Amino acid sequence: MTDTAMPAPMTAQPTEHFDVLIVGAGISGVGAAYHLTHQCRGTSFVMLDEQQSFGGTWRTHRYPGIRSDSDLYTFGYRFKPWTSAPIATAEEILRYMGEVIDDNGLAGHIRYRHRIASASWSSSDNLWSIDAVRLDTGEPVRFTANFLWMCQGYYRHSEGYTPQWSGMDQFRGIIVHPQKWPQDLDYAGKRVIVIGSGATAATLIPAIAEDCAHVTMLQRSPTFFRTGRNAIEIADELRKLQVDEAWIHEIVRRKILYEQSVFTRRSFTEPQKVKEELLAGVRAYLGSEYPIERDFTPRYRPWRQRIAVVPDGDFLQAIARGKASVVTDEIESFTETGLQLKSGKTLDADIIVTATGFHLNVLGDIDFTIDGEPLVFSDTVTYRGMMFTGIPNMAWVFGYFRASWTLRADLVADFVCRLLKHMKATGTRRVDVQLRPEDRDMPLLPWIDQENFNPGYLVRGMHLLPRRGDKPEWQHTQDYWTEKDEFPAMDLTGPEFAYR
């Protein structure tokens, strides 16, 4: 099966109408469907996804060792207990999501192999019109919806980000991005270079190191890593006592969230101590003789970029055993046999993996129009990172960087369901967010403060994202521990909401 569209049939297809259309059948979309089913009974909805099945990231990413970078007690849904090790494989996460779909009768709401081309809002009809193509048949399909719920994630699944270095065409080996990992790639006995030092590299390297001749992680600058057992002692103890799994899930979830809030706060109030603690965790695996300062001491404070989790220290153990190594340097060029570095050193390789990030996906790469005018997303102002000025009847799920993505997906779902019920109760068909009189003169800033958080994909795509204000209502604060109380307390009759 390919994505090549077949000629469209001559007969026009009927338009299907739903109260809500959900874009994406990943962790956010499946959660949205669950909440609609339970909180807004009787609401008709459909979910569209390009892939052959649910899962999003956990289906499209197939490189060796793919696993979560967040614990499943908080990355999992609040309504479904997680019963295994906190850091989970893609297979385990897909099984968990499948159970949510089966247990709640969601499968009938999902249309797979549907690529959305455009979404158009009509103020005269108070409707979204969504044009898509069925990738299995090539036929065009059209939907209308009262409300659009964007759950497509934040990066482009079709291709990853690979910088263009000189000499790449000269390399005689294989260059691969983890998002396009060939399932038949033979790395046994091969020399492998992994460019990048984020969560992907820390996951991939221990998964392949034992089979390779050697794996080298090449980084421009170090990343913070957090080590720890892939187990939670209190969860294991409670299971021995045969405590109900729902209780265990809630207790462990609260424990982790409390510890995360303390850790995040300390990364701002005492960054040097947090830095020393993280480096001590690395040193415990690599020993006092290893040059931690060179390879594992970032130039930025903790949590200015995402901290990669290393369960049971597996990535560091591969280094300690000599199966992997770290080189901190920059690439001058590719050569026929590997890489020429700016320091003058060379690295030979049979396979080079560019674990260099991804392209930001803005609104699913869908062409949006509002009353016939193309939407310029960057001209809008965000309301709490989920609604936008000038875009009626739409919500967007963009999760947390310093906490699990799904925590925010659940909060947004509660808000959307409450908003839909409010609109139904008041007989209104349209809602816009608008700046209040006291907000009109506030400064408008980039989506996120780069001094606060600055991963490469956000910096590269900042010009595509909406603006934020200098007040909490008009920004994506990244603060779950505040938003978990603020979201339920939002006044839907406030002046920032305009209904018609």
C-alpha positions as CSV (number, residue, x, y, z in Angstrom):
1,M,0.0,0.0,0.0
2,T,1.3,3.4,-0.9
3,D,0.4,7.0,-0.3
4,T,0.0,7.7,-4.0
5,A,-3.5,9.0,-4.6
6,M,-5.5,7.2,-7.3
7,P,-7.7,9.1,-9.7
8,A,-10.9,10.4,-8.0
9,P,-14.1,8.8,-9.0
10,M,-16.5,10.9,-11.1
11,T,-19.4,10.7,-8.8
12,A,-19.5,13.3,-6.0
13,Q,-19.2,11.9,-2.5
14,P,-21.8,12.9,0.1
15,T,-20.6,15.2,2.9
16,E,-20.7,13.7,6.4
17,H,-21.5,16.0,9.3
18,F,-20.3,15.6,12.9
19,D,-20.5,17.8,16.0
20,V,-16.7,17.4,16.5
21,L,-13.9,16.3,14.2
22,I,-10.7,15.2,15.8
23,V,-7.5,15.3,13.8
24,G,-5.0,12.5,14.7
25,A,-5.4,9.1,16.4
26,G,-2.3,9.4,18.6
27,I,-2.2,9.7,22.4
28,S,-4.0,13.1,22.3
29,G,-6.7,12.1,19.8
30,V,-7.6,8.8,21.5
31,G,-7.8,10.7,24.8
32,A,-10.1,13.3,23.3
33,A,-12.4,10.6,22.0
34,Y,-12.6,9.0,25.4
35,H,-13.5,12.3,27.1
36,L,-16.1,13.2,24.5
37,T,-17.7,9.8,24.9
38,H,-17.8,10.1,28.7
39,Q,-18.3,13.8,29.3
40,C,-20.4,14.8,26.3
41,R,-22.7,11.9,25.8
42,G,-24.7,12.1,22.6
43,T,-22.1,14.3,20.8
44,S,-21.3,12.9,17.3
45,F,-17.6,12.9,16.4
46,V,-15.2,11.4,13.9
47,M,-11.4,11.0,14.1
48,L,-9.2,11.2,11.0
49,D,-5.6,9.8,10.8
50,E,-3.2,9.2,7.9
51,Q,-1.7,6.1,9.3
52,Q,-3.1,2.5,9.0
53,S,-3.9,2.3,12.7
54,F,-3.8,4.3,15.9
55,G,-0.7,5.3,17.9
56,G,0.9,8.3,16.1
57,T,4.6,8.5,17.2
58,W,4.5,5.0,18.7
59,R,3.5,3.6,15.3
60,T,5.5,5.7,12.9
61,H,8.8,5.5,14.9
62,R,10.3,2.0,14.5
63,Y,14.0,2.4,15.3
64,P,15.5,-0.1,17.7
65,G,14.7,0.4,21.4
66,I,11.9,3.0,20.8
67,R,10.4,3.8,24.2
68,S,8.8,6.5,26.3
69,D,10.8,9.4,27.6
70,S,8.2,10.0,30.3
71,D,6.9,7.7,33.0
72,L,3.6,6.0,32.0
73,Y,1.9,6.8,35.2
74,T,1.7,10.4,34.0
75,F,2.1,9.9,30.2
76,G,-0.7,7.3,30.4
77,Y,-4.2,8.6,30.8
78,R,-5.5,9.5,34.2
79,F,-8.5,7.3,33.7
80,K,-6.7,4.1,32.8
81,P,-4.2,2.6,35.3
82,W,-0.7,1.7,34.1
83,T,0.4,-1.6,35.5
84,S,4.0,-2.1,34.3
85,A,7.4,-0.5,34.4
86,P,7.2,3.3,34.2
87,I,9.4,3.7,31.1
88,A,7.6,1.6,28.4
89,T,8.3,0.4,24.9
90,A,6.3,1.5,21.9
91,E,4.7,-2.0,21.8
92,E,3.5,-1.7,25.4
93,I,2.1,1.8,24.8
94,L,0.2,0.7,21.6
95,R,-1.3,-2.2,23.6
96,Y,-2.4,0.2,26.3
97,M,-4.0,2.6,23.8
98,G,-5.7,-0.3,22.0
99,E,-7.3,-1.3,25.3
100,V,-8.6,2.2,25.7
101,I,-10.1,2.1,22.2
102,D,-11.6,-1.4,22.7
103,D,-12.9,-0.8,26.2
104,N,-14.7,2.4,25.3
105,G,-16.0,1.5,21.8
106,L,-14.0,4.1,20.0
107,A,-12.9,2.1,17.0
108,G,-16.1,2.9,15.1
109,H,-15.3,6.6,15.3
110,I,-11.9,6.4,13.7
111,R,-11.2,6.7,9.9
112,Y,-7.6,5.6,9.1
113,R,-5.7,6.4,5.9
114,H,-7.4,9.8,5.6
115,R,-5.1,12.7,4.7
116,I,-6.6,16.1,5.3
117,A,-5.8,18.6,2.6
118,S,-7.8,21.7,3.8
119,A,-10.0,23.0,6.5
120,S,-12.2,26.0,5.9
121,W,-14.4,28.0,8.3
122,S,-17.6,29.6,7.2
123,S,-19.0,32.3,9.5
124,S,-22.3,32.3,7.6
125,D,-22.8,28.6,8.3
126,N,-20.8,28.4,11.6
127,L,-19.2,25.3,10.2
128,W,-15.8,23.8,9.4
129,S,-15.5,22.1,6.0
130,I,-12.7,19.5,5.9
131,D,-11.5,18.1,2.6
132,A,-9.5,14.9,2.7
133,V,-8.3,12.0,0.5
134,R,-8.6,8.3,1.3
135,L,-5.1,7.0,0.8
136,D,-6.3,3.5,0.2
137,T,-8.6,4.4,-2.7
138,G,-7.6,7.9,-3.7
139,E,-11.1,9.1,-3.5
140,P,-11.8,12.6,-2.1
141,V,-14.0,12.8,1.0
142,R,-15.6,15.8,2.7
143,F,-16.7,16.4,6.3
144,T,-18.4,19.3,8.0
145,A,-18.1,19.8,11.8
146,N,-19.2,22.3,14.3
147,F,-15.9,22.1,16.2
148,L,-12.4,21.1,15.2
149,W,-10.1,19.5,17.7
150,M,-6.4,19.4,16.6
151,C,-4.6,16.4,18.2
152,Q,-2.1,15.8,15.4
153,G,1.0,16.3,17.6
154,Y,3.9,18.7,17.1
155,Y,6.2,17.3,14.4
156,R,6.0,16.1,10.9
157,H,5.8,12.3,10.7
158,S,6.7,12.1,7.0
159,E,10.3,13.3,7.5
160,G,12.8,14.1,10.2
161,Y,15.2,17.1,10.3
162,T,18.6,16.4,9.0
163,P,21.1,19.3,8.5
164,Q,22.9,19.4,5.2
165,W,26.6,18.9,5.7
166,S,29.1,19.2,2.9
167,G,30.2,15.9,1.4
168,M,27.2,13.9,2.3
169,D,26.9,12.6,-1.2
170,Q,30.5,11.3,-1.0
171,F,29.9,8.9,2.0
172,R,30.0,5.3,0.8
173,G,28.0,4.0,3.8
174,I,24.4,4.4,4.8
175,I,22.8,7.6,6.2
176,V,19.6,7.1,8.0
177,H,17.3,9.3,10.1
178,P,15.5,7.5,13.0
179,Q,12.1,8.5,11.7
180,K,12.8,6.6,8.5
181,W,14.6,3.6,10.0
182,P,14.7,0.7,7.4
183,Q,13.4,-2.4,9.0
184,D,16.0,-4.5,7.1
185,L,19.0,-2.3,8.2
186,D,21.9,-4.7,9.1
187,Y,24.0,-3.0,11.8
188,A,25.6,-6.2,13.2
189,G,29.4,-5.9,13.3
190,K,29.2,-2.4,11.8
191,R,30.7,0.9,13.0
192,V,27.9,3.3,13.7
193,I,27.9,7.0,14.4
194,V,24.8,8.6,15.9
195,I,24.8,12.3,15.5
196,G,22.9,14.0,18.3
197,S,22.6,13.5,22.1
198,G,18.9,13.8,22.9
199,A,16.4,11.2,24.0
200,T,16.5,9.4,20.6
201,A,20.2,8.8,20.7
202,A,20.1,7.7,24.4
203,T,17.4,5.2,23.5
204,L,18.8,3.9,20.2
205,I,22.5,3.4,21.3
206,P,21.9,0.9,24.1
207,A,19.5,-1.0,21.9
208,I,22.1,-1.6,19.1
209,A,25.4,-1.4,20.9
210,E,25.8,-5.1,21.7
211,D,25.4,-6.0,18.1
212,C,27.6,-3.3,16.5
213,A,31.3,-3.3,16.3
214,H,31.1,0.1,18.1
215,V,28.7,3.0,18.4
216,T,29.9,6.6,18.7
217,M,27.6,9.4,19.8
218,L,28.8,12.6,18.2
219,Q,27.4,15.8,19.8
220,R,28.1,19.4,19.4
221,S,27.5,20.0,23.1
222,P,26.4,17.9,26.0
223,T,22.9,17.1,27.2
224,F,21.6,16.5,30.7
225,F,20.6,12.9,31.5
226,R,18.6,11.6,34.4
227,T,19.2,8.1,35.6
228,G,17.2,5.8,37.9
229,R,15.7,2.3,38.1
230,N,12.9,1.5,35.7
231,A,10.7,0.6,38.6
232,I,8.8,2.4,41.3
233,E,9.2,0.9,44.7
234,I,5.9,2.0,46.2
235,A,4.0,0.5,43.2
236,D,5.7,-2.8,43.6
237,E,5.0,-2.8,47.4
238,L,1.3,-2.0,46.9
239,R,1.0,-4.8,44.3
240,K,2.4,-7.2,46.8
241,L,-0.4,-6.1,49.2
242,Q,-2.9,-6.7,46.4
243,V,-4.1,-3.1,46.4
244,D,-6.5,-2.3,43.5
245,E,-4.6,-1.1,40.4
246,A,-6.7,2.1,40.2
247,W,-5.6,3.1,43.7
248,I,-1.9,2.3,42.8
249,H,-2.1,4.3,39.7
250,E,-3.5,7.3,41.5
251,I,-1.1,7.1,44.4
252,V,2.0,6.7,42.2
253,R,0.8,9.3,39.8
254,R,0.4,11.9,42.6
255,K,3.8,10.9,44.0
256,I,5.6,11.4,40.6
257,L,3.8,14.7,40.0
258,Y,4.8,16.0,43.4
259,E,8.4,14.9,42.8
260,Q,8.4,16.5,39.3
261,S,7.1,19.8,40.7
262,V,9.8,19.9,43.3
263,F,12.5,19.0,40.8
264,T,11.3,21.6,38.2
265,R,11.1,24.3,40.8
266,R,14.6,23.5,42.1
267,S,16.0,23.7,38.5
268,F,15.2,27.4,38.7
269,T,15.8,28.2,42.3
270,E,19.0,26.1,42.8
271,P,20.2,25.1,39.3
272,Q,23.8,24.4,40.4
273,K,22.7,21.8,43.0
274,V,20.4,20.2,40.5
275,K,23.2,20.2,37.9
276,E,25.6,18.5,40.4
277,E,23.0,15.8,41.2
278,L,22.4,15.0,37.6
279,L,26.2,14.8,36.9
280,A,26.6,12.6,40.0
281,G,24.1,10.2,38.5
282,V,26.2,10.0,35.3
283,R,29.5,9.6,37.3
284,A,28.0,6.7,39.2
285,Y,28.1,4.7,36.0
286,L,31.2,6.0,34.3
287,G,33.5,6.5,37.2
288,S,35.5,9.4,38.5
289,E,38.2,9.1,35.7
290,Y,35.7,9.8,32.9
291,P,35.9,13.4,31.6
292,I,32.3,14.3,32.7
293,E,33.1,18.0,32.2
294,R,33.8,17.5,28.5
295,D,31.0,15.1,27.5
296,F,28.2,15.4,30.0
297,T,28.2,19.0,31.4
298,P,25.9,21.2,29.3
299,R,26.4,24.9,28.9
300,Y,22.8,25.7,29.9
301,R,21.0,25.3,33.3
302,P,18.9,22.1,33.8
303,W,15.5,22.1,32.1
304,R,16.3,24.8,29.5
305,Q,16.2,21.9,27.2
306,R,14.5,18.5,27.8
307,I,16.3,16.2,30.1
308,A,16.7,12.7,28.6
309,V,15.7,9.8,30.9
310,V,18.1,6.9,31.0
311,P,16.3,4.0,32.7
312,D,18.7,1.7,34.7
313,G,21.6,3.7,33.1
314,D,21.5,1.5,30.0
315,F,23.0,4.1,27.7
316,L,25.8,4.9,30.2
317,Q,26.4,1.2,30.8
318,A,27.1,0.7,27.1
319,I,29.8,3.4,27.4
320,A,31.2,1.8,30.5
321,R,31.5,-1.5,28.8
322,G,33.3,0.0,25.8
323,K,30.5,-0.8,23.3
324,A,29.8,2.9,22.9
325,S,31.6,6.2,23.2
326,V,30.9,9.9,23.1
327,V,32.7,12.5,21.0
328,T,32.1,16.2,21.6
329,D,33.0,18.0,18.5
330,E,31.5,19.5,15.3
331,I,31.3,18.2,11.8
332,E,33.5,19.8,9.2
333,S,32.3,17.5,6.4
334,F,31.4,14.0,5.5
335,T,34.0,11.9,3.8
336,E,33.9,8.6,1.8
337,T,34.6,6.7,5.0
338,G,33.0,8.8,7.7
339,L,33.3,12.3,9.2
340,Q,35.9,15.0,9.2
341,L,35.6,17.0,12.5
342,K,36.4,20.6,13.0
343,S,39.0,19.6,15.6
344,G,41.0,17.8,12.8
345,K,39.9,14.3,14.0
346,T,38.2,11.8,11.8
347,L,35.6,9.2,12.6
348,D,35.1,6.2,10.4
349,A,31.7,4.6,10.0
350,D,29.7,2.1,8.0
351,I,26.4,3.7,9.1
352,I,25.6,7.3,10.2
353,V,22.4,7.9,12.0
354,T,21.2,11.5,12.1
355,A,19.3,11.7,15.4
356,T,19.1,15.5,14.8
357,G,15.5,16.2,15.5
358,F,12.4,16.9,13.5
359,H,10.4,19.4,11.7
360,L,7.7,21.3,13.6
361,N,4.2,20.4,12.5
362,V,2.0,23.5,12.6
363,L,-1.7,22.6,12.5
364,G,-1.1,19.3,10.8
365,D,0.4,20.9,7.7
366,I,-3.2,21.5,6.6
367,D,-4.3,24.5,4.5
368,F,-6.6,26.6,6.7
369,T,-8.9,29.4,5.5
370,I,-11.2,31.5,7.5
371,D,-14.1,32.9,5.5
372,G,-12.1,32.4,2.3
373,E,-8.9,34.1,3.6
374,P,-5.8,31.9,4.2
375,L,-5.0,31.6,7.9
376,V,-1.6,33.1,8.9
377,F,-1.2,31.2,12.2
378,S,1.7,33.4,13.3
379,D,-0.6,36.5,13.2
380,T,-2.9,35.0,15.9
381,V,-2.4,35.2,19.7
382,T,-2.7,32.1,21.7
383,Y,-5.1,31.6,24.6
384,R,-3.4,29.3,27.1
385,G,-1.7,27.5,24.2
386,M,-4.9,25.8,23.0
387,M,-7.2,28.4,21.3
388,F,-6.3,31.3,19.1
389,T,-7.6,34.7,18.3
390,G,-9.3,34.8,14.9
391,I,-9.9,31.0,14.7
392,P,-13.4,30.1,15.8
393,N,-14.5,26.7,17.2
394,M,-11.1,25.1,17.3
395,A,-8.8,23.8,20.1
396,W,-5.2,22.6,19.7
397,V,-3.4,20.1,22.0
398,F,0.2,21.0,22.6
399,G,1.6,19.2,25.7
400,Y,4.2,19.9,28.2
401,F,8.0,19.9,27.9
402,R,8.8,19.5,31.6
403,A,6.0,17.1,32.3
404,S,4.2,14.4,30.4
405,W,2.4,15.5,27.2
406,T,-0.8,13.6,28.2
407,L,-1.2,15.6,31.4
408,R,-2.1,18.6,29.2
409,A,-4.1,16.6,26.7
410,D,-6.4,15.6,29.6
411,L,-6.7,19.2,30.8
412,V,-7.5,20.5,27.4
413,A,-10.0,17.7,27.0
414,D,-11.8,18.7,30.2
415,F,-11.9,22.3,29.0
416,V,-13.2,21.4,25.5
417,C,-15.9,19.2,26.9
418,R,-17.0,21.9,29.4
419,L,-16.9,24.5,26.6
420,L,-19.1,22.3,24.3
421,K,-21.6,21.7,27.0
422,H,-21.7,25.4,27.8
423,M,-22.4,26.2,24.2
424,K,-25.1,23.6,24.0
425,A,-26.7,24.9,27.2
426,T,-26.7,28.5,26.0
427,G,-27.7,27.7,22.4
428,T,-24.6,29.3,20.8
429,R,-22.9,27.9,17.7
430,R,-19.7,29.8,17.7
431,V,-17.0,30.8,20.1
432,D,-13.9,33.0,19.6
433,V,-11.2,34.0,22.0
434,Q,-10.5,37.7,22.0
435,L,-8.2,40.1,23.7
436,R,-9.9,41.9,26.6
437,P,-9.8,45.7,26.9
438,E,-7.0,45.4,29.5
439,D,-5.0,43.2,27.1
440,R,-5.0,45.4,24.0
441,D,-1.7,47.2,24.8
442,M,0.2,44.2,26.2
443,P,3.4,43.3,24.4
444,L,3.1,40.4,21.9
445,L,6.1,38.0,22.1
446,P,7.3,34.8,20.4
447,W,5.5,31.6,21.3
448,I,8.0,30.7,24.0
449,D,10.8,32.5,25.8
450,Q,14.1,31.0,24.5
451,E,15.7,31.8,27.8
452,N,13.2,29.5,29.4
453,F,13.2,26.7,27.0
454,N,14.9,26.4,23.6
455,P,14.9,23.1,21.8
456,G,16.1,23.3,18.2
457,Y,12.8,22.4,16.6
458,L,11.0,25.2,18.4
459,V,13.7,27.7,17.6
460,R,13.7,26.7,13.9
461,G,9.9,26.9,13.7
462,M,9.2,29.9,16.0
463,H,8.2,32.1,13.1
464,L,5.4,29.8,12.2
465,L,3.8,29.8,15.7
466,P,1.3,32.2,17.3
467,R,2.3,35.0,19.5
468,R,1.9,35.1,23.2
469,G,1.2,37.9,25.6
470,D,2.8,38.7,28.9
471,K,-0.1,37.4,31.0
472,P,-0.7,33.7,31.8
473,E,-4.0,33.7,29.9
474,W,-2.2,34.5,26.7
475,Q,0.6,32.0,26.8
476,H,1.5,28.3,27.0
477,T,3.0,28.4,30.5
478,Q,4.5,24.8,30.6
479,D,3.4,24.7,34.2
480,Y,1.1,21.7,34.8
481,W,1.1,22.3,38.6
482,T,-0.5,25.7,38.1
483,E,-2.7,24.8,35.1
484,K,-4.2,21.8,36.8
485,D,-6.0,24.2,39.2
486,E,-6.5,27.1,36.7
487,F,-8.1,25.2,33.9
488,P,-11.1,23.9,35.9
489,A,-11.6,27.4,37.3
490,M,-11.7,29.2,34.0
491,D,-14.8,31.4,33.6
492,L,-16.4,30.5,30.3
493,T,-18.5,33.7,30.5
494,G,-15.4,35.9,30.8
495,P,-14.8,38.7,28.3
496,E,-12.0,36.7,26.6
497,F,-14.8,34.4,25.2
498,A,-17.1,35.8,22.5
499,Y,-20.2,33.6,21.6
500,R,-22.6,33.9,18.8
